[in-house]
Amino acid sequence: MAQTLTQVREWNAALKSTRPEMVALFVGGTSGIGEHTAINLAGAVKKPTIYIIGRNEAAGTQVVDAMKNANPDGTYGFKAVDMSNLRNVDEACEELKTRFKALDLLFLSAGAISISKNETAIGIDVNHMTRYYSRMRFVENLMPALEAATSPRVISILAGGKEIMIEEDNLDLSKKFSLSEANGYPASMTSLAFEVLASQHPSVSFLHVFPGLVSTPLMKKSMGSVLGTILGFLTMPMSISAKESGEWQTWLSTSPNFVPKNSGQGAYIVNHDGKDSTNQSLMAQLREKGFPEIVWKHTQDIFTRALK
Ligand SMILES: NC(=O)c1ccc[n+]([C@@H]2O[C@H](COP(=O)([O-])OP(=O)(O)OC[C@H]3O[C@@H](n4cnc5c(N)ncnc54)[C@H](OP(=O)(O)O)[C@@H]3O)[C@@H](O)[C@H]2O)c1
């Protein structure tokens, strides 16, 4: 059910007593939605433990300082990881596993908008790698820590509800690549993978979120300074601030509305306000064609190919 900002603020204000401790990892926590959610959550929870990941060391240090300012009683850390290479993801997870035994929240928001194809060493577009495969690798690697938590949650900030019909021989975007495919494929693949993961891991809830238009450095980083500034300016009237986005995402990260499969649905496709944005007829067609299993098998195959 959709919430209002007032309800979300009331919920978040009560977290100090209702959720005194929380361990969270923000993959993409050095900027934008991840950054502001991490800082908001740090201030909301009494004793938070929050790690953030990104490439930019200076930005990472700044976000850690902002979390300390928001709540000096927390434990915070930054790790520099370039997620366009799956090996880096595996290395980072090995180290992260030594820092926490149980993980309450895995918040995935790394990546940019794909305008043109930019291939990694294994021939997959950098953003497709970052927004889908690497995020899924974090989920897979950190699953034991998630399953060790009391009410664990995985959130992927991408394009829940913006899925498109996909083709089995183009899942890695090697056959066709356009703006529509580059953004639609990871959306479809995330929603399908989360259905599989929710069944395999019934104590964990999975949210694929469309965050709305949020004023962040995303446009400039994705399209360059001139076009990014123009587009940022044009979309500003329809956008919410990154700070407000952090408030909505703190609520999505902690709300009891999204129960795991062992008590209900398990996988959710929602807008920033929690409204169900599932394209029911498209998802039914994708299921009928066997895509949840096809996508998950393909994901495992890419892991093997990238890590051999
Ligand atoms: N903002 C919006 O209006 C909007 C709307 C719909 C969907 N989304 C989606 O939401 C996600 C987050 O957007 P945002 O607005 O928060 O973007 P942002 O401000 O540009 O933040 C992106 C984050 O991803 C990290 N990142 C990018 N490439 C990486 C790599 N190779 N390795 C490790 N980290 C990497 C960045 O860290 P470093 O720079 O430190 O590497 C940064 O922390 C994106 O996937 C975007 O497509 C955003």
The ligand as an ORCA input file, in Angstrom:
! r2SCAN-3c Opt
* xyz 0 1
  N      18.247      9.144     -9.869
  C      17.148      8.762    -10.509
  O      16.287      9.579    -10.859
  C      16.928      7.313    -10.837
  C      15.702      6.936    -11.412
  C      15.496      5.598    -11.723
  C      16.488      4.658    -11.475
  N      17.670      5.060    -10.933
  C      18.717      4.039    -10.728
  O      19.127      4.066     -9.384
  C      20.517      3.738     -9.268
  C      21.189      4.780     -8.394
  O      21.050      6.047     -8.984
  P      21.608      7.373     -8.312
  O      20.764      8.467     -8.822
  O      21.793      7.184     -6.858
  O      23.042      7.467     -9.056
  P      24.422      8.122     -8.597
  O      24.196      9.279     -7.699
  O      25.189      8.340     -9.845
  O      25.097      6.936     -7.731
  C      25.527      5.768     -8.353
  C      26.378      4.962     -7.408
  O      26.881      3.839     -8.137
  C      28.273      3.702     -7.869
  N      28.918      3.063     -9.002
  C      28.768      3.328    -10.326
  N      29.560      2.537    -11.058
  C      30.229      1.739    -10.185
  C      31.202      0.719    -10.323
  N      31.664      0.330    -11.518
  N      31.674      0.112     -9.210
  C      31.224      0.489     -7.981
  N      30.299      1.455     -7.786
  C      29.818      2.075     -8.876
  C      28.740      5.134     -7.674
  O      29.933      5.132     -6.922
  P      31.348      5.721     -7.433
  O      31.079      6.913     -8.263
  O      32.042      5.975     -6.132
  O      31.940      4.589     -8.191
  C      27.585      5.707     -6.857
  O      27.752      5.385     -5.493
  C      21.061      3.678    -10.701
  O      21.193      2.342    -11.106
  C      19.988      4.351    -11.525
  O      19.910      3.816    -12.838
  C      17.906      6.349    -10.589
*
